[in-house]
Amino acid sequence: MKNLYLGLLLLVLPLCTATAQNVITPEKLWQLERASLMDLSPDGELVLFAVAHFDIEANTGQQDLFIIPAEGGEARRITAFESYETNARFRPDGEKIGFLRNGYFWEMDPDGTNKRKVSDFTMGGFAYSPTGDHILYFKEVQFGKTTLDHHPDLPKAEARIIDDLMYRHWDSWYEGKHRNIFYVAYEDGKIKGEGTNIIDEPYDSPMKPFGGMSQIQWSPDGKTIAYTCKKKFGKDFTMSTNSNIYLYDIESGETTNLTPDNDGYDRQPHFSPDGRYLLWSSQERDGFESDRKRIMVHDFETGERTEVSRGWDRNADNPQFSREGDRIIFTSGVHATFQIFEYDLESEEKRQLTDGIHNFYGFAQHGDLIVAEKSTMSMPNELFTVSLESGEFSQLTDVNTELLSGLDLGEVKSEWVETTDGKEMLVWMIYPPGFDPEKKYPTILYCQGGPQSPVSQFFSYRWNFQMMVSDGYIVVAPNRRGLPSFGREWNDAISEDWGGQAMKDYLSAIDHAAEKPYVDEDRLGAVGASFGGYSVFWLAGNHNGRFRSFISHCGLFNLESWYATTEEQFFANWDIGGPFWDDPIPESYLKHSPHTYAGNWDTPILVIHGEKDFRVPIGEGIQAFHTAQLQDIKSRFLYFPTEGHWVLQPQNSVLWHREFIRWLDETLK
């Protein structure tokens, strides 16, 4: 369930130790700005990027746009509205930059002058046609009826009338609206006429909740729109991952399903510059959202389809053609790091371009230049330039360099630990600033979510490893069974075995750490969220006295109640083995549900949950807290009425970190 955690992993910076002179607090964490790549100019000379910053007191944030020469130099702020500017991109002629402000389409000159609001309606995202005479955009369209539609004379009634599944998703209730794609004529900074809805059905494109403009693309001649959509509704939607790539012909108004023969996800269409080919990211097995991501290429001249990632034992992420059309560039996980790769279309050879302890994410390319987002456990996103030929890279932006340079950070090391079945597992060890091997330190086992999300070099604003270690803890972060970037077998091993080998891997990691002379084996804790929260609940009943403290955020406590209340049923069917009323009952309910081991609980536990978490509904956290309280176990419940599966508001996040550290200090120090 990448969805059970989707990309919110770990890491950041320090809190406090006796030796640290300047450490990061929760408040300082929110002073760090967040950079993201927007676009590269058509001539490859300018990089367009965004920087978000936050005000804790006001509990708000804003995002501004910047440009910087691709060859390096000073970044220049080109917007400073008190709002979030998003979806910024260069017009195909390079003469304008389009962006969304509060959902409205705006344009300006590349230097930030001549800002002008273009649309009188809001959009969720947009893209210029390559020919410059249209734009496409998506917005919400009302298809279903609301309670007020059924009972217009009861405007103050507070109720929802529900007749099908998928009535809520992640953190939002279904209100009858769906994302549909439109295109409209555009000329010289003006929208002409009314937009044409190319879907006009109760389906979503981009797909909710996380899909964006990478799921929609124009053909180079501006005559075709390729888009991703899962054309299912209600119960059918919740039981399947089967999305497809659709081609809409502007001249005829006809839509073609390009991928009816594949049962899993098909996403992220991308045309070659000459329009002959279309590539996309594809997963083969229906219901398995963490299946291996393949790169498929369709040849429109011959009608042939090829998997160019055949034989690749890992995910191929974010694939796109180079601007010259001679190669495909993508990212892929390598032992809990993410690197940039290329596939040469002529030689049919794959080549790893980058190497090192870091993650590369979104990128844009022109000639020999790649501009990409890069992070480590000790550095939030910055933009780097990468040579397409040599793979050499250098830092382009310095959004947080000054703040980070004055901080004391813990050292990050990797170790390979033998598992109970004789395999090798990569474990990150993060040490406190000023670490003294002659001392003994309380130590935290970090349990990852997902369950298929790698413990990689992500920089997060919740599970801040550097913050933990700066309060005097060592952190042990294993890439246990089920985590990608170690091959398909390792990735798939978690399904229907949640309480099996993955839990043994956790115990192998903490037992290995406890043998070190500087780890205090009498002061061990375990923490985690989502599947990591499940892991904490499971370990609480099966740890045999190893741990002295637990923290579980949005964890699954009772697999039966979770199955009957979660929203994307395909995940539960794949990973748990089906519903609990099946005959025979899937083994997961009998062997792997943490609540069946709750009679063994004997250790202090902090339970955290958000009211709007519909992936792991709040009842899971309530059950766990009541279980601890009724057994007179020291416990605390941290409840967020306005948060979902994550904690996203600045003041809520600061409170989360304060309570997290307070609990560890109470129980381990």
SVG drawing of the C-alpha trace seen along z (x, -y; Angstrom):
<svg xmlns="http://www.w3.org/2000/svg" viewBox="-39 -44 74 68">
<polyline fill="none" stroke="black" stroke-width="0.4" points="0.0,0.0 2.3,-2.6 -1.0,-4.2 -0.8,-3.1 2.1,-5.5 2.6,-6.8 5.9,-8.6 5.8,-10.1 8.7,-8.3 11.4,-9.5 14.2,-11.8 15.3,-15.3 17.5,-16.9 18.3,-17.2 16.6,-18.2 19.0,-18.3 21.9,-16.5 24.5,-17.7 27.1,-18.0 25.1,-19.6 25.6,-23.3 22.9,-24.1 20.1,-21.6 16.8,-21.6 13.6,-21.8 10.1,-21.2 9.8,-24.9 13.1,-25.0 11.9,-22.1 9.1,-24.3 11.5,-27.1 13.1,-24.8 11.7,-25.7 10.5,-23.1 11.8,-23.3 10.2,-21.5 11.1,-21.5 8.4,-23.0 9.8,-23.1 12.8,-23.7 12.5,-26.4 12.2,-25.2 15.8,-26.4 17.1,-24.7 18.5,-27.9 16.2,-28.6 15.0,-26.4 11.5,-27.2 11.0,-26.0 8.8,-26.6 9.6,-27.2 7.1,-26.7 7.5,-28.3 5.3,-28.3 4.2,-30.5 3.6,-28.5 1.8,-31.3 -0.6,-31.8 -0.7,-28.0 -0.5,-28.7 2.0,-28.6 2.6,-29.9 4.5,-28.8 6.4,-31.2 7.9,-30.7 11.6,-31.3 13.8,-31.1 17.5,-30.3 19.9,-29.9 20.5,-26.2 24.2,-26.8 24.1,-28.2 23.8,-31.6 21.4,-33.6 17.8,-32.5 15.2,-35.1 11.8,-35.2 9.1,-35.9 6.0,-35.7 5.2,-36.8 1.5,-36.5 0.1,-35.4 -1.0,-32.1 0.2,-28.9 1.4,-29.2 1.3,-25.7 1.5,-23.9 3.9,-26.4 5.3,-25.8 6.7,-27.6 4.5,-28.2 5.9,-26.3 7.3,-29.4 9.1,-30.3 7.6,-33.8 5.3,-33.3 5.1,-31.2 1.6,-29.9 0.7,-29.0 -2.2,-28.5 -3.0,-30.9 -5.8,-29.8 -6.9,-27.6 -7.1,-30.4 -4.9,-30.3 -2.4,-33.2 0.4,-34.1 3.5,-36.3 6.8,-37.0 9.7,-34.7 11.2,-37.5 8.0,-37.8 6.6,-41.0 3.2,-41.5 1.3,-39.1 -2.2,-38.7 -5.2,-36.5 -6.3,-34.6 -9.2,-32.3 -12.4,-33.3 -12.9,-29.7 -10.7,-27.4 -8.7,-24.5 -7.0,-21.6 -4.1,-21.6 -3.4,-22.6 -1.1,-22.1 -0.4,-24.1 -0.8,-22.3 2.6,-21.9 1.2,-24.0 0.2,-26.7 -3.5,-27.0 -5.2,-25.1 -4.9,-24.4 -6.2,-21.4 -7.2,-21.4 -9.1,-19.4 -11.7,-20.4 -14.4,-18.9 -17.8,-18.1 -20.9,-17.4 -22.5,-14.0 -24.0,-12.6 -26.8,-14.0 -26.2,-15.4 -28.5,-15.2 -29.6,-18.7 -30.6,-17.6 -32.8,-14.9 -34.3,-17.2 -34.0,-20.8 -36.4,-21.9 -33.9,-20.7 -30.9,-22.9 -29.6,-22.5 -29.9,-18.7 -26.6,-17.1 -26.6,-13.7 -25.2,-11.7 -27.3,-9.3 -25.0,-6.4 -25.9,-3.6 -22.5,-2.3 -18.9,-2.0 -16.1,-4.5 -18.2,-7.1 -15.0,-8.3 -11.4,-8.1 -8.2,-8.8 -9.4,-11.9 -12.4,-13.2 -16.1,-12.3 -17.6,-11.7 -19.8,-14.6 -20.8,-13.5 -18.0,-15.3 -15.4,-13.8 -12.3,-15.2 -12.9,-15.5 -10.5,-16.8 -11.4,-19.7 -9.6,-21.5 -10.3,-25.0 -9.0,-27.3 -6.2,-29.7 -4.6,-32.6 -2.2,-35.3 -2.9,-35.0 -6.7,-34.6 -9.1,-31.7 -11.6,-31.6 -15.0,-30.0 -16.2,-27.2 -14.1,-24.1 -14.9,-20.7 -15.2,-17.8 -13.5,-14.8 -14.7,-12.4 -18.1,-13.6 -18.7,-10.6 -18.4,-10.0 -14.8,-8.9 -11.6,-10.7 -8.7,-11.8 -6.2,-12.4 -7.1,-9.6 -7.8,-10.6 -6.4,-11.3 -2.7,-11.7 -2.8,-11.8 -1.6,-15.0 -0.7,-16.3 1.8,-13.5 -1.3,-11.4 -2.3,-13.6 -0.3,-14.6 -0.7,-16.2 0.6,-14.6 3.3,-16.7 0.9,-17.8 -1.7,-18.9 -4.4,-16.6 -4.5,-13.9 -4.8,-13.9 -3.5,-10.8 -4.8,-10.3 -5.0,-7.9 -8.4,-6.8 -9.9,-3.9 -13.3,-3.8 -15.0,-2.1 -17.4,-3.3 -18.4,-2.4 -17.8,1.3 -16.1,2.0 -13.7,-0.8 -12.7,0.3 -12.1,3.9 -9.6,3.2 -6.5,1.3 -7.3,1.7 -6.7,-1.8 -6.0,-2.3 -4.4,-4.8 -7.0,-6.4 -6.4,-8.5 -8.9,-11.2 -8.9,-12.5 -9.8,-16.2 -10.9,-16.2 -13.3,-13.3 -14.1,-13.4 -13.5,-9.7 -11.8,-7.9 -9.7,-4.7 -8.6,-2.5 -5.0,-1.7 -4.5,0.9 -7.6,3.1 -5.5,6.2 -3.7,5.2 -5.4,5.8 -3.3,3.6 -2.4,0.0 -1.5,-1.8 -0.4,-5.4 1.8,-8.4 1.6,-8.5 4.4,-10.3 4.7,-10.8 8.0,-10.7 8.9,-14.1 8.0,-12.9 4.7,-11.4 5.4,-8.0 5.7,-6.3 3.8,-6.5 5.3,-5.1 3.6,-4.6 4.1,-3.1 2.4,0.3 1.8,2.8 0.6,6.3 -1.4,7.7 -4.9,6.4 -5.3,5.5 -1.5,5.3 -0.7,1.6 2.9,2.4 3.5,4.6 6.7,4.1 6.4,0.9 7.2,1.6 7.9,-0.7 5.7,0.1 6.1,-1.5 3.5,-1.5 4.6,-2.2 1.7,-3.9 3.2,-3.1 3.5,0.6 1.0,1.2 3.6,3.1 4.0,2.9 7.2,3.6 8.2,3.7 11.6,2.0 12.1,2.8 11.9,6.5 14.4,8.3 14.6,5.4 14.0,6.7 13.0,3.4 10.6,0.6 11.1,-1.8 9.6,-5.1 8.8,-8.4 9.7,-7.4 9.9,-10.0 11.4,-10.4 14.4,-12.6 13.7,-15.8 15.7,-14.5 13.7,-11.2 16.7,-8.9 16.4,-7.5 14.1,-7.0 15.1,-8.5 13.7,-7.1 14.4,-6.7 14.7,-3.4 15.5,-2.2 18.9,-0.7 19.4,0.6 17.2,-2.1 18.5,-4.9 16.9,-6.3 19.1,-6.9 18.6,-8.2 18.8,-5.7 18.6,-5.8 17.4,-3.3 19.0,-3.8 16.3,-3.1 18.8,-2.2 21.1,0.1 18.3,1.3 20.8,1.0 20.0,-0.4 22.6,-2.5 22.7,-3.8 23.6,-7.5 24.0,-8.4 25.3,-6.7 25.6,-7.6 23.6,-7.8 20.8,-10.0 17.4,-10.1 16.7,-11.6 13.1,-12.4 11.3,-14.5 13.5,-15.7 13.5,-17.6 16.0,-17.3 17.4,-19.3 20.5,-18.1 23.2,-16.9 21.5,-18.6 19.1,-17.0 17.7,-19.1 16.4,-16.9 15.3,-17.1 17.7,-15.4 17.5,-14.7 19.3,-12.8 18.4,-12.0 20.2,-15.2 19.1,-17.5 15.6,-18.4 15.0,-18.8 17.4,-20.9 17.7,-21.1 20.8,-19.5 22.1,-19.4 23.1,-16.0 25.1,-15.3 23.2,-12.9 26.5,-11.6 28.8,-11.4 26.3,-11.2 28.2,-13.8 26.0,-16.1 26.2,-19.4 24.0,-21.5 22.0,-24.2 19.9,-25.7 20.7,-26.6 17.2,-26.9 18.3,-25.6 22.0,-25.6 22.6,-28.4 20.2,-27.1 21.6,-23.5 25.2,-24.6 24.9,-25.7 23.2,-22.6 24.8,-19.6 23.6,-16.5 23.9,-12.8 26.0,-10.5 24.1,-8.0 25.7,-4.6 24.4,-1.5 25.0,2.1 24.0,5.4 22.4,7.7 21.7,11.4 18.0,12.4 16.6,15.5 16.3,17.1 19.9,16.5 19.5,13.4 21.1,10.0 19.1,6.9 20.2,3.3 19.8,1.4 20.4,-2.4 22.0,-3.3 21.6,-7.0 23.8,-8.2 23.4,-11.3 25.5,-14.4 28.7,-14.2 28.3,-10.4 30.6,-8.8 31.1,-5.0 32.1,-4.8 28.5,-5.8 25.3,-3.8 22.3,-5.3 18.6,-4.5 17.8,-3.2 14.7,-3.3 13.6,-0.8 11.8,-2.5 9.1,-0.5 8.3,-1.5 4.9,-1.9 3.6,-0.9 4.0,1.9 6.0,1.5 7.7,-1.9 11.5,-1.9 13.4,-3.3 15.5,-5.4 17.1,-8.8 13.8,-10.7 13.6,-13.9 10.3,-14.0 8.6,-16.4 7.2,-13.8 9.5,-10.8 12.5,-13.0 15.4,-10.7 17.9,-13.5 15.5,-15.1 15.2,-11.8 19.0,-11.3 19.6,-14.9 17.5,-14.1 20.1,-11.5 18.7,-8.4 20.2,-6.0 17.8,-5.1 17.7,-1.7 15.9,-1.7 15.8,1.7 14.7,2.3 12.8,5.4 10.9,7.8 8.4,6.1 10.4,3.0 11.3,2.2 14.7,1.6 16.0,5.1 14.3,7.1 10.9,8.4 11.1,11.4 12.0,9.3 9.3,6.7 6.5,9.3 7.3,11.3 5.2,9.2 1.8,10.0 -0.3,12.3 2.6,12.6 2.4,9.4 3.2,10.9 5.7,13.4 9.2,12.8 8.9,9.0 8.5,9.1 11.4,11.5 13.5,9.0 12.6,6.2 13.7,8.4 16.9,9.3 17.7,5.6 17.2,4.6 18.9,7.7 21.9,6.9 22.0,3.3 21.6,4.4 24.8,6.3 26.8,3.1 28.4,1.9 27.0,-1.7 23.3,-0.5 21.5,-0.2 19.5,3.0 17.4,2.0 16.2,-1.1 14.8,-0.1 11.7,-1.5 9.8,-0.9 7.9,-3.5 6.1,-3.6 3.0,-4.7 0.5,-3.0 1.9,0.5 4.7,-0.7 1.9,-1.3 0.6,2.2 4.1,3.5 4.3,1.7 1.0,3.2 2.2,6.6 5.5,6.3 3.8,5.1 2.3,8.6 5.4,10.6 8.5,8.8 9.5,11.1 10.6,8.2 12.9,6.5 11.2,3.1 10.4,0.5 8.3,-1.9 6.1,-1.9 4.6,-4.6 2.0,-3.7 0.6,-6.3 -2.5,-5.3 -1.7,-1.6 -3.9,1.4 -4.9,3.1 -7.7,5.5 -7.6,6.8 -11.3,7.8 -12.5,4.4 -10.0,2.7 -11.0,4.8 -14.7,3.9 -14.0,0.1 -11.1,-0.7 -12.0,-2.1 -9.7,-0.6 -10.6,3.0 -8.2,4.3 -5.3,3.7 -6.9,5.6 -7.8,8.5 -4.3,8.7 -2.3,8.3 -4.6,9.9 -5.9,12.7 -9.5,11.7 -12.5,11.0 -12.7,12.6 -16.0,14.3 -14.3,16.5 -14.3,20.2 -11.6,21.1 -10.8,17.9 -7.6,16.4 -4.6,17.1 -3.9,13.4 -6.8,13.0 -5.8,16.0 -2.1,15.4 -1.2,11.8 -3.8,9.6 -2.2,7.6 -5.4,7.7 -5.1,11.5 -1.9,11.0 -3.1,8.0 -3.3,10.2 0.6,10.2 0.8,6.4 2.9,5.2 4.7,2.1 3.9,-1.7 2.4,-2.7 1.5,-6.1 -1.3,-5.7 -1.8,-8.5 -4.6,-8.8 -6.5,-11.3 -10.3,-11.5 -10.1,-12.0 -8.0,-8.9 -10.2,-6.7 -7.4,-4.4 -6.9,-3.2 -10.1,-4.4 -9.8,-5.9 -11.5,-3.0 -8.2,-1.1 -6.4,-3.6 -9.3,-3.8 -9.4,0.0 -5.6,0.2 -5.7,-2.6 -8.7,-1.1 -6.9,2.3 -3.9,0.7 -6.0,-1.3 -8.2,1.7 -5.0,3.7 -3.6,0.8 -0.7,0.3 0.8,-3.2 -0.7,-4.7 -1.7,-7.9 -3.9,-8.7 -3.0,-11.7 -6.0,-12.5 -6.1,-15.0 -9.7,-15.8 -8.8,-17.6 -5.9,-15.4 -6.0,-12.3 -3.4,-9.6 -0.7,-12.2 -0.2,-15.4 0.0,-18.3 -0.8,-21.5 2.1,-23.4 0.9,-23.7 -0.4,-20.1 3.0,-18.9 4.9,-20.9 2.6,-19.4 3.1,-15.9 6.9,-16.2 6.7,-17.6 4.5,-14.8 6.6,-12.2 9.8,-13.2 8.0,-13.8 6.7,-10.2 10.1,-8.7 11.8,-10.8 9.2,-9.7 9.5,-6.0 13.2,-5.6 15.1,-8.2"/>
</svg>
